[in-house]
Amino acid sequence: MLKSKLQSAFTFGKTERYVVIFGVICFIIYPFLFKATFPIHIMITVFIYAILGTAWNITGSAGLVSLGQTFFYGVAGYVSAILSYHFGVNFWVGLVIAMAVNAVIGVSIGSLLAKVYNQYFAIATIALAEMARAIVINWPFVGGSVGLFLPYDRCDSLIKCQFMTNRVPYYFIIMGLYVLVIIFTNYIFNTRFGYYLKAMKGNRDAAMSLGINIDRLKMKAIIANAVIAAIPGPFMAQYTFFLSHDTFFKFQTSVYALLVAVLGGIGTLWGPLVGALVLIPLSELFRITIGGSGRATDLVVLGAIMMIMAVYQPQGILGFRTNKLKERLPGKKLFLGKSKKDTGADK
């Protein structure tokens, strides 16, 4: 049983395996090639949104559009920060507790949203994030509208996850967390649960006719989403040593989590990372070069890019690989691998 689970978690194709090895090598040597603070900060941001996009991708692969990723992200960040600020709890312990809290919240939210679909599901997730934001603003215990500054020592410590003189350790920590997320997500996508999610997206009524419990499936997807989205929240709080409702419950965070998944490829394992590698540096470049006018020109350019992708490549960047494979298999179905003639459907 354990052996089969490990095989599911580490199932990669031959070509994918080489790409993964090459990518890992590039990411490891990156902070030694680009030692300035800003390039390292960009890659830290990329990994943060790659994790958020991967979490969104679990519900997105089931056809559920969530616009409330900032809710899970912010709640986890505040839970970890409160434990550290008021009770002196270690960061790593706070991270595990925040993930557990998000799992419990995912169960309660999943039971409430089990019957909600399409645009109503998206609206409900937005409402959750706005409710949490309103609570934080009016609750002095968590800093209120002013925010909360985390305590820190003026010495580097891996146990406390505090590094004042060098940002490279933060880079490797978030990269390690992303690797764990990828292993967990790859396991999900290669189990019956992952196949059920794709079946639900393809045709919900057909999935129900096959005996799939859609309500329970939605709850599990929301729980998995909540647990994964909890990871970057405490990390970001420890990275900046400051929390506020403007940064941890910002609607733009939810939008970017969705965009990196859509840009890279919905339902794909590496799509969110590819999307984040494209979107985050472009966003920073546009913000610096043409966004300083205060007219949000950078957002207009990004919106135009997403519109072009939606029209000409709706499957995302990784969809180019799928399209090339379709071209190699003319007259055949990509996933079934058999044409109508082979199956006898023309008889």
Sequence and secondary structure as in RCSB ss.txt:
>XXXX:A:sequence
MLKSKLQSAFTFGKTERYVVIFGVICFIIYPFLFKATFPIHIMITVFIYAILGTAWNITGSAGLVSLGQTFFYGV
AGYVSAILSYHFGVNFWVGLVIAMAVNAVIGVSIGSLLAKVYNQYFAIATIALAEMARAIVINWPFVGGSVGLFL
PYDRCDSLIKCQFMTNRVPYYFIIMGLYVLVIIFTNYIFNTRFGYYLKAMKGNRDAAMSLGINIDRLKMKAIIAN
AVIAAIPGPFMAQYTFFLSHDTFFKFQTSVYALLVAVLGGIGTLWGPLVGALVLIPLSELFRITIGGSGRATDLV
VLGAIMMIMAVYQPQGILGFRTNKLKERLPGKKLFLGKSKKDTGADK
>XXXX:A:secstr
 HHHHHHHHT   HHHHHHHHHHHHHHHHHHHH  SHHHHHHHHHHHHHHHHHHHHHHHHTTT     HHHHHHH
HHHHHHHHHHHH   HHHHHHHHHHHHHHHHHHHHHHSTT  HHHHHHHHHHHHHHHHHHHHT GGGTTTT EE 
   SS BTTTTB SS SHHHHHHHHHHHHHHHHHHHHHHTSHHHHHHHHHHH HHHHHHTT  HHHHHHHHHHHH
HHHHTTHHHHHHHHHSEE HHHHS HHHHHHHHHHHHHH TT SSHHHHHHHHHHHHHHHHHHHTSTTSS HHHH
HHHHHHHHHHHH TT TTHHHHHHHHHHSTTS TTT   HHHHTTT 
